[in-house]
């Protein structure tokens, strides 16, 4: 199929496809790939946490160990910015490719670009492999009825709302992540300064023994927060663009618009910093409830 000939399937077809075995297998596979990427990120952040929290105290309490702590910090920061970051990004791109394959299947979209990073059918089968039946695994992963679909809506409207829901959901989640990390960084800095003041440590010892050695680790945190904030803004812009088009009466959404937005979604998925699973699970029910209510409301308004 050529991209200019694309026509989305009916909403009933999309709703039926998203719960068949092929779609569930892709959903489980992409969820597990994202979890693998988060493990690499978690390993990197674990080292930064140890360096950022424990390093200053050890350096000040045991000055002879300061050189060793500095060397270990430097090695870990190098490994985190090279090997671990590469492994995380590589896994994230694979997950984005699988998620794109899912959307192409559900929305009947043509494969406009042959992505070399896309896992093979065998890779996906291995990722989704489990001792339990596929349906049971999908229910445990909570990927049944992945998109909110109103069968009374046109296929174009359903695809546009699904794309908007994906962008908006992640935008809310990422903004929460930025708030949490910014608060944690400020709390750490205040706690460090307070401890140094109560301990009677001189300013020079504090700067040379505690603050300056962990500035590279703090830089990683700052970059993560800034990149995450930018990712949230980009997602919000895409969601806002789709919302305005859904609500306009003088300009209907064309199938080609859906392909453009889908390509933008892929770029965001493969570059957006990962959100920790504990935060994702903590906010999932609230975010999904808001997403489903909004999708239902937009579906009713767009086709009226």
C-alpha positions, 0 to 999 in steps of 0.5 A: 500500500502506498502512503497516499492511498492510506485509509484507516479501518473502521473503529469496530475493526480497530477494537477487535484487532487490539485484543487479538493474539498478534496485537497482544503479543506485540503489546507484551513484547513492547512492555518488556522491552521498555522494562529492559530499558528501564533496568539499564537506566535504573542501574545507571541511576543506582550508581549516581545515587550512591555517588551523589548521596554516599560520596560526599559523606565518605569523603568528609568523614574519611579524607584518605578515602576521598581519592578512591571515591573520586576515582570510582565516581569518575569511572562510574560516570564514564560507564553511565554516559557511554555503555549504560546510556547506549544500552538503554537507548538501543533497547528503547528504540527497539521498543518504539519499533515494536509499538509502531508495528502495533499501531500500523497493524491496528490502524492499517497503516503502511510501513513507510520506512524499513527500520533496521532496529525493529526486532524480528518475528522470532525476537518478538516471540521470545520476548512475549514467551511465557509459561502462562497463556498469552491472554493471561499474560496480557491481563497481568500486564494490563494491556487489554483494550489498549486504546479507548475505541468508540465504534460509533466514530469514524476510523479517522477519528478513532486513530486521531484520538488514539494518537492524541491519547498516547501523547497526552498520557505520556505528557502527564506522566513525564511532567510528574517525573520532572516534578519528582526528580526536581524535588529530589535534587533540591532536597538532596542539596538542602540536606547536604548543606544542612549536614555540613553546617551542623557538622561544623565543616569549613566552606573550603572542605565542603566545596572541595570534599563534598560539592565539587566531586559530585557536580558531574553526577548532579549534571546528569540529573539536571540533563535528565530533568531538562530533557524530560521536560522538553519531551513533555512539552513536545508531547503536549504540543502534539496532543494539542495539535490533534485536539484542535484538528478534532474540534475544527468544523471547517477542516477535517482530518485527512488520512495523511495527517494521521501518517504524519502524526504517527511518524512524530510519535515514533520520534518521541517514543525513541527519544523520550527519557524513561519513567521509573516503573514505580512512578508509572504504577503509582499514577497509572490508574489516575492517568488512565481514567483521565485519558479514557474520559477525555477520549470518550468526550472527544469521540462524541464531539468530533463526529457531531 
